[in-house]
Amino acid sequence: MNEVIKQLHERKSVRIFTEQEISAEDKRAIIESALQAPTAGNQSMYTILNITDPELLTKLSESCDHQPFIASAKFALVFCADYQKWYDAFCLVKEDVRKPRVGDLMLAVNDALIAAQNAVVAAHSLGIGSCYIGDIMENCEYHRETLNLPEYVFPAAFLVFGYPNEQQQNRAKPQRFTVEQMVCENTYHRKNAEELRDMFTERGNRQENGKYDYDVRMNAFCERKYSSDFSVEMSRSVAKYIETFLKNSD
């Protein structure tokens, strides 16, 4: 296993940071690595917000599902899917430019997320931990105002960075599903009930020493994630962002 693949296998989310600061050189290296990511048509349809204001970071720790550890991050980046700058640039040379649509948004989201993952990998190679904060997609109205986001910009990913403490370094990485469970050959295969139970029970057994009740665990996970208040709010908020792009698709 080469060093890059080894680090991809080792990397895990870090939510407790030491007080050690991240150097300006390492911060720049992480951002520059993000900018080297693959991008559709070499357009780089994203903008990175470098959150350096401690007060703003504290606000985001509250608006992103009240997670205090966000405020303790030593480095924080919001990756915004950004079609605003391209639309504005087109309008400088053309009068009849169509307004951005949902497909443009999805392509820009792809660009933003690929760049974000480059940043994660670069940080890990430097011994710096990171955690994705999906809650940045919630509270559309608040985040639009707080981050000064124009109508064709969507906060696709929020990353916080810091050096992991000893407990986080030693914590086992949660098990991932296997290749056989996650890969379909050529076309999509929809799993039946038996396959689903086998898939989730197997991962549960590896995590919980063989003690696993599929129905209990799946019900709990559904309530904690899929049916939770934050999930409902995220769907409402993302729909609000998409509204702007949808109205241009008529």
C-alpha positions as CSV (number, residue, x, y, z in Angstrom):
1,M,0.0,0.0,0.0
2,N,1.6,3.3,-1.0
3,E,1.7,6.3,1.2
4,V,-1.3,8.2,-0.4
5,I,-3.6,5.2,-0.2
6,K,-2.4,4.4,3.3
7,Q,-3.3,7.9,4.4
8,L,-6.7,7.7,2.7
9,H,-7.4,4.6,4.7
10,E,-6.2,6.2,8.0
11,R,-8.0,9.5,7.7
12,K,-11.0,10.0,10.1
13,S,-13.0,13.0,11.3
14,V,-11.5,15.0,14.2
15,R,-13.7,16.9,16.5
16,I,-11.3,17.7,19.4
17,F,-8.3,19.8,18.7
18,T,-5.2,20.7,20.7
19,E,-4.2,24.4,21.3
20,Q,-1.5,24.1,18.7
21,E,-1.8,26.7,15.9
22,I,-1.6,25.9,12.3
23,S,1.1,27.8,10.5
24,A,0.4,30.3,7.8
25,E,2.5,28.1,5.4
26,D,0.4,25.0,6.1
27,K,-2.9,26.9,5.7
28,R,-1.8,28.2,2.4
29,A,-0.5,24.7,1.4
30,I,-4.0,23.3,2.2
31,I,-5.8,25.9,0.2
32,E,-3.4,25.6,-2.7
33,S,-3.9,21.9,-2.7
34,A,-7.7,22.5,-2.9
35,L,-7.2,24.6,-5.9
36,Q,-5.4,21.8,-7.7
37,A,-8.5,19.6,-7.7
38,P,-10.2,18.4,-10.9
39,T,-12.8,20.9,-12.1
40,A,-15.4,20.9,-14.9
41,G,-13.9,22.6,-17.9
42,N,-11.2,24.1,-15.7
43,Q,-13.8,26.6,-14.5
44,S,-13.3,26.2,-10.8
45,M,-16.9,27.0,-10.1
46,Y,-16.4,27.6,-6.4
47,T,-15.2,30.2,-3.9
48,I,-13.5,29.4,-0.6
49,L,-14.4,31.5,2.4
50,N,-11.5,31.5,4.9
51,I,-13.2,32.2,8.2
52,T,-10.6,34.1,10.3
53,D,-13.0,36.1,12.5
54,P,-13.4,34.2,15.8
55,E,-16.8,35.9,16.4
56,L,-18.0,34.7,13.1
57,L,-16.7,31.2,13.7
58,T,-18.6,31.1,17.0
59,K,-21.8,32.2,15.2
60,L,-21.3,29.4,12.8
61,S,-20.8,26.9,15.6
62,E,-24.2,27.9,16.8
63,S,-26.0,28.0,13.5
64,C,-24.5,24.7,12.4
65,D,-26.5,22.6,14.9
66,H,-24.9,24.1,18.1
67,Q,-21.6,22.3,17.9
68,P,-19.1,24.1,20.2
69,F,-16.0,22.3,18.9
70,I,-16.4,24.3,15.6
71,A,-15.5,27.4,17.5
72,S,-12.2,25.8,18.7
73,A,-11.0,25.1,15.2
74,K,-7.6,26.6,14.3
75,F,-8.6,26.9,10.6
76,A,-12.0,26.9,8.9
77,L,-13.0,27.0,5.3
78,V,-16.5,27.2,3.6
79,F,-16.5,25.9,0.1
80,C,-19.2,27.6,-1.9
81,A,-20.6,26.4,-5.2
82,D,-20.3,29.6,-7.1
83,Y,-22.0,30.3,-10.4
84,Q,-22.4,34.0,-9.6
85,K,-18.9,35.0,-10.7
86,W,-19.3,33.2,-14.0
87,Y,-22.7,34.6,-14.7
88,D,-21.4,38.1,-13.9
89,A,-18.4,37.5,-16.2
90,F,-20.6,36.4,-19.0
91,C,-22.8,39.4,-18.6
92,L,-19.8,41.7,-19.2
93,V,-19.6,40.5,-22.8
94,K,-23.1,39.4,-23.7
95,E,-26.5,41.0,-23.2
96,D,-28.7,37.9,-23.6
97,V,-27.0,35.5,-21.1
98,R,-29.4,32.9,-19.7
99,K,-29.5,32.8,-15.9
100,P,-28.0,29.9,-14.0
101,R,-30.1,26.8,-13.7
102,V,-30.1,23.7,-11.6
103,G,-27.6,21.8,-13.8
104,D,-25.2,24.7,-13.3
105,L,-25.6,24.5,-9.6
106,M,-25.0,20.8,-9.5
107,L,-21.8,21.1,-11.6
108,A,-20.6,23.9,-9.3
109,V,-21.4,21.7,-6.2
110,N,-19.2,18.9,-7.7
111,D,-16.4,21.4,-8.2
112,A,-16.6,22.6,-4.6
113,L,-16.8,19.2,-3.0
114,I,-13.8,17.8,-5.0
115,A,-11.8,20.9,-3.9
116,A,-12.8,20.4,-0.3
117,Q,-11.7,16.8,-0.3
118,N,-8.3,17.8,-1.7
119,A,-8.0,20.1,1.3
120,V,-8.9,17.3,3.7
121,V,-6.3,15.0,2.1
122,A,-3.6,17.7,2.2
123,A,-4.3,18.5,5.8
124,H,-4.1,14.9,6.9
125,S,-0.7,14.5,5.1
126,L,0.5,17.4,7.3
127,G,-0.8,15.8,10.5
128,I,-3.7,18.2,10.7
129,G,-7.2,16.8,11.4
130,S,-10.4,17.9,9.8
131,C,-14.2,17.5,10.0
132,Y,-16.9,18.2,7.5
133,I,-19.8,20.2,8.8
134,G,-22.9,19.4,6.7
135,D,-25.0,21.7,8.8
136,I,-23.7,24.7,6.8
137,M,-26.5,23.8,4.3
138,E,-29.1,24.6,7.0
139,N,-30.5,28.0,7.9
140,C,-30.4,29.4,4.4
141,E,-31.6,32.8,5.3
142,Y,-29.2,33.3,8.2
143,H,-26.1,31.9,6.4
144,R,-26.9,34.0,3.3
145,E,-26.9,37.1,5.3
146,T,-24.0,36.2,7.7
147,L,-21.7,35.1,4.9
148,N,-23.0,37.7,2.3
149,L,-23.9,35.0,-0.2
150,P,-25.5,36.3,-3.5
151,E,-28.3,34.4,-5.1
152,Y,-26.1,32.0,-7.3
153,V,-23.8,30.9,-4.5
154,F,-24.5,27.8,-2.3
155,P,-22.4,26.8,0.8
156,A,-21.7,23.2,-0.3
157,A,-19.1,22.2,2.4
158,F,-17.7,23.6,5.6
159,L,-14.4,22.2,6.9
160,V,-12.8,22.8,10.3
161,F,-9.2,21.9,10.9
162,G,-6.9,21.5,13.9
163,Y,-4.3,19.1,15.4
164,P,-6.0,16.1,16.9
165,N,-5.6,15.5,20.6
166,E,-4.3,12.1,21.8
167,Q,-7.7,10.6,22.3
168,Q,-8.7,11.5,18.7
169,Q,-5.4,10.2,17.3
170,N,-6.0,6.8,19.1
171,R,-9.7,6.6,18.4
172,A,-10.6,3.8,16.0
173,K,-11.9,4.8,12.6
174,P,-15.5,3.7,12.1
175,Q,-15.8,0.8,9.7
176,R,-16.8,1.5,6.1
177,F,-18.8,-0.8,4.0
178,T,-16.9,-3.3,1.8
179,V,-16.3,-3.1,-1.9
180,E,-18.7,-5.9,-2.6
181,Q,-21.5,-4.1,-0.7
182,M,-20.8,-0.7,-2.3
183,V,-20.0,-1.5,-6.0
184,C,-22.4,-2.6,-8.7
185,E,-21.1,-3.8,-12.0
186,N,-22.2,-1.8,-14.9
187,T,-25.8,-1.1,-13.8
188,Y,-27.5,-0.3,-10.5
189,H,-28.7,-3.3,-8.4
190,R,-31.4,-2.4,-5.9
191,K,-30.8,-4.5,-2.8
192,N,-33.7,-6.7,-1.5
193,A,-34.6,-7.0,2.2
194,E,-32.3,-9.9,2.9
195,E,-29.4,-8.1,1.3
196,L,-30.0,-4.9,3.2
197,R,-30.2,-6.8,6.5
198,D,-27.0,-8.7,5.7
199,M,-25.2,-5.5,4.7
200,F,-26.1,-3.4,7.8
201,T,-25.9,-6.3,10.2
202,E,-22.4,-7.2,9.1
203,R,-21.1,-3.7,9.6
204,G,-22.9,-3.5,12.9
205,N,-21.3,-6.8,14.1
206,R,-17.9,-5.5,13.3
207,Q,-18.5,-2.3,15.2
208,E,-20.4,-3.8,18.2
209,N,-18.7,-7.2,18.9
210,G,-21.6,-9.2,17.4
211,K,-24.4,-7.5,19.3
212,Y,-26.7,-6.1,16.8
213,D,-30.4,-5.8,16.4
214,Y,-31.2,-4.6,12.9
215,D,-34.7,-3.2,13.6
216,V,-33.7,-1.4,16.8
217,R,-30.5,0.1,15.3
218,M,-32.1,1.1,12.0
219,N,-35.1,2.7,13.7
220,A,-32.7,4.7,16.0
221,F,-30.5,5.8,13.1
222,C,-33.6,6.8,11.1
223,E,-34.8,9.0,14.0
224,R,-31.4,10.4,14.8
225,K,-30.5,11.3,11.2
226,Y,-33.2,11.0,8.5
227,S,-36.2,12.1,10.5
228,S,-34.5,14.5,12.8
229,D,-35.2,18.3,13.0
230,F,-31.9,19.2,11.5
231,S,-32.5,16.9,8.5
232,V,-35.9,18.4,7.9
233,E,-34.4,21.9,8.2
234,M,-31.6,21.0,5.8
235,S,-34.1,19.9,3.2
236,R,-36.1,23.1,3.6
237,S,-33.0,25.2,3.4
238,V,-31.5,23.5,0.4
239,A,-34.8,23.8,-1.4
240,K,-34.7,27.5,-0.7
241,Y,-31.2,27.8,-2.3
242,I,-32.3,25.8,-5.3
243,E,-35.5,27.9,-5.8
244,T,-33.4,30.6,-7.4
245,F,-32.0,28.2,-9.9
246,L,-35.3,26.4,-10.5
247,K,-37.2,29.6,-11.5
248,N,-34.7,30.1,-14.3
249,S,-35.4,26.6,-15.7
250,D,-39.0,27.3,-16.8
